[in-house]
Amino acid sequence: MQVLKAVITAAAPNQNTLPLQQLVDRNGEEKTALQLIVDETLSAGVEEIGVVIQPADEENYRKAAGSSIGALRFLHQEHPLGYADALLKAESFCGDDPFLHLVGDHLYLTASQTSCASQLVAVACQHECSVSAVQSTREHRLPYFGIVGGNSVPRHDGLYDVRTVVEKPTPTLAEQELITPGLRSGHYLGYFGMHVLTPTVIECLHEVIEDPSLERPTLSDAAAKLASRGKYLAYQVHGERYNIGYQYGVLIAQLALGLSGRDRDYLLTELVELLAKRPESSVSAVPNAPAASKGVDQ
């Protein structure tokens, strides 16, 4: 199995400008979030990338792509009908090929020599099936992610056989149906915003789109069906996801990039000076989690 195509979804009405945000990468080079996501995608050996966007955004995305524009093909979602519909806009682009899928509001970072996308593609090719990247996610973040329930695959560290998927479950539902043996209490396997998907997922997407009980079907709805169609795995990649759709999300992602790169010492010095200037009386308790945008987290 080879993964030579990728799909980036970036058409959500209140998140479509996020990939256009300007950041500085580990090497001190200014890039848009779109360029950083494309770099991550190409690192896995992908040759063609379909980007699902609103038609009116294409000109801005072409500018934001920079030198990567030659690898991109823009796919239009004419109406904001949700995540599952957005992925189906790539049906003809993907054809019968497996594809890597990333979301346009997440940035990825790893201390490993191998990118998150490369790790995931390697696992999918080894097992020749759909594999979703996951990360141990604390209970208070359940409202922001699709959550996977599964069992560890023997002799494969961080690999899970998926039995069910639920989009943004309540803590009660998660405790009843989504406990994964081996995780710390109060932790669940949350989607990382990155998947390798086989053509079977297209069938599942069509089914959830046609289901009248689902108002705005998501990939989680389709993935729940995928788990009953054959082998479907989840892999805990070595890395971190940064959702730039959160309040302060771009800032936190920028700090993570900077502190892992060449300007680490400079940034640490500036942060210490900022903290020293902050009056002690103005420091308030840190909230459990930042406010999230109302788009669909994948």
Buried (B, 14 or more C-beta within 10 A) or exposed (E): EEBEBBBBBBBBEEBBEBBBBEBBBBEEEEBBBBBBBBBBBBBBBBEBBBBBBBEEBBEBBEEBBEEBBEBBEBBBBEEBBBBBBBBBBBBEBBEEBBBBBBBBBBBBBBEEEBBBBBBBBBBBBEBEBBBBBBBBBEBEBBEBBBBBBBEBBEEBEBBBBBBBBBBBBEBEEBEEEBBBEEBEEEBBBBBBBBBBBBBBBBEBBBBBBEEEEBEEBBBBBBBBBBBEEEBBBBBBBEBBBBBBBBEEBBEBBBBBBBBBBEBEEEBEEEEEEEEEEEEEEEEEEEEEEEEBBEBBBB
